[in-house]
Amino acid sequence: MARTIEDPRNARSKRTRDALLDATRTILETEGFEALTMTAVAERARVTRRAVYLHFNSRSELVSALFDYLAEREGLAESTDPIRDAPDAVAALRAWVRHLTTYHPRLMTVDRAIERVRHTDADAARHRETVTEAQLANCRLLAERLAAEHRLAPPWTVRSATDMLWGLISTDLFERMLSGRGWSQRRLETHLLELYLSTFVQDPPSIERSPSGE
């Protein structure tokens, strides 16, 4: 079978593609989404515009590929696997908080750049939708596990807990505590976990026993 320019076995092609996506990330972090053009990416990656178009037909396609690139580069799967592999809902929630406080801060600048223009730029809006869908899926998983194990505290429902868990993935929150108040990631993890446990988790239901003790 003939290889294509996107075939991962083509090491040179993959290096170029990664360089383009890395350039995209750098532009977002240093200049903002408004500065993201195919020409700017080519200049930042030190390749020709033709090389950019060999890999991505448009800026929209380039931005669409950014989510998977960042996930691979920052280890999203490795960070979220402990959530799914946790033995119970509370352990999953602990893993979730650890993920948030270690993974999310590394992408805050990109997130801020996209958030600023998502209402006026279709490419930014689509990227935000992709991120939101992934985040909501994890939040829903947590809420459903808590409910299934009868650990979801009232008055929360799966839907309302999902929404609130998602709402707490706030760049403002992380920036204010880490930068504004000088908290360490460890301190943020400790107190954020306490907030989550006291808000969403109730004690397991007691087991009713018959008078005979059986």
N, C-alpha and C positions, 0 to 999 in steps of 0.2 A: 504494500500500500504506500502511495506517495506521501511524503511528509508535507505538512503545511507550515506556514510561518509560525503558527501557534502551538505546534507539536512540542510538548515539554521535553522530548528527547533531544530537541535541538537546543543545546546548551547556550549557544550564542544568542539565539532568538529569545530564550527565556531571560537572559541577562539584560538584553535590551528592553524587553517588556517590563521587567522589574525596575530598571532604571527610570523608565517613563512614569511608572506609578509612584516611585519614590520621589521623583521630581514634582509630581502632582501634589503629593503630601507636603513637600517642602514649601511649595507656592502657597498652599492653603494656610500653613502655619505662619509664614512670614509676611505674606502680602494680602491674603484674603481670597475668597472665592471669586471676587470681581476681577482679579488679575489672572485667573485661570483661562488660558487660551492654548490652542494647539501649538502656536508659535512659541509661547512662553515655556511650555513643557519641553519642546525641542531644544530651546536654548539652554534651559536648566540642565537637561540630560546630556547636552553636548552631542546631539544628533541632528540630522536633517529633518525638515518637516515631512519629507517623504517617508522617513523611517517611522515617524509617529503614525502616519496614516496606513502603513503596512500592518500595524498592530491594532489600531483603533480607527474606525471609520469616522468617528465624530467625538466631540467633547462629551456628549451624552454617554457614549459607549465607554469612554475612558473613566468617567465618574462612576458608572455602573460597576466597573471592575474594581474600584477602589475598596469597597467593603471587604471582598474576599481577600484582597491583597493585605489590608491592614489586619484582618483576622489571622491570616497565616503568619505575618511578620510579628505580631504581638502575642501569638499563642492563645487565641480565643478558645480553641477546642480544649487545650490542656487546662485552661483556667475554668471552663464550665463543666468538664467531665466529672469532677468531684460532686457537683450538684446532682447530676443524674445518678451517680453511683452511690450516693449517700444511703445509709441503711434505714434512715427514717426522716420524717419531714423536718424536724428540728436540726438535725445534722445537715440537711440540704440547705436550710436557711443560713446556717453558719457558713457553709461553703459559698453561698451566694454573696454574703457580706464580704467575705475574703476576696472573692472575685471582683466585686465592685471597687473595693479600696486598692486593689493592685492593678487592675486592668484599665478601668475607666480614666484615672488621672493621666495615663499616657496618651490618651486621645482627646483630652479636653480642648486643646487648641484647634484641632480639626473640627470637633463638634461645634465649637463657638463660631468658626468661620462659616460652617454650613447653616447653622441656626440663624445667623444674621441675615441671610438672603433667601431662605427657603420659601418665603411667601412671594418672592418676585422672580425666582430662578427655577425653572422646571427641573433642571438637572439636580440642583441641590434638594429640591422637594422630593424627587424620586429616591435619592440617597437616604434622606431622612426617613422615608417610608420603609425602606429596607431595614434600617437600623431599628426602627420602632417595632416592626413585625418580629424581629429576632428577640428584642427585649421583652415584648409582651408574651411571647411563647414561653420564655423562662419564668416570668412572673406568674403566668397561668399554671405552669407546672408546680410551682411552690404552693400556690393557693389550693390547688386540687389535692396535693399530697397532705397538706394540713387538714383539709376537710375530710379526706378519706380516713385519716387516722384520728378524727374527732379532736384535733388539736387547734382548729381554727377558732379563735376567740370571738364571742359575740361583741358587737352586732355584725361582724364582717361576714360577707358572703364570698363565694369564689370570685364573683365578678368584681365586687367592690374592693376586695383584697388585691386582686390582680391589678386593678387600676391604680390603687394607692402605692403598691410596690413599684409599679412602673413610674409613677409620679416622683418617687423618691430618688430615681436615677437622674438627679439634677446636677448639671454642670455648675450651676450657681452654688449649690450646697458644697460640692467638693472644692471649688475655688475659695469660697469663704472660709472653710475650716482649714484647708491646707495652706493656702496663701494668705488669706486675710487674717486668720488667727494663729497661724504658725503651727498647727497641729501636725504631728507625724502621721504617717499612714497607719501605723500600729495603734496609735491613740484613737484615730478615727474609726478603725475597725472595731475596737473594743466598745466604744460608746454607741456606734451605729448598731452593732449587734444587740446591745442592751435595749436600745429603742425598738428594734424589730421584735425581740422576744417579748417585751412587756406589752407591745401593741397588738401583735397578731397571734400570739400563742397562749393557749389556756392549758391548765393541768389536764392530764389524761383522765377520762371518766373513771370513777371508782367501779370496781367489779362487785356486783351484788351477789351475796352468797345466801344459800338457803340456811335455815336454822340449824341443819345438821352439819353445816360447814362444807358441804359438797359443792 
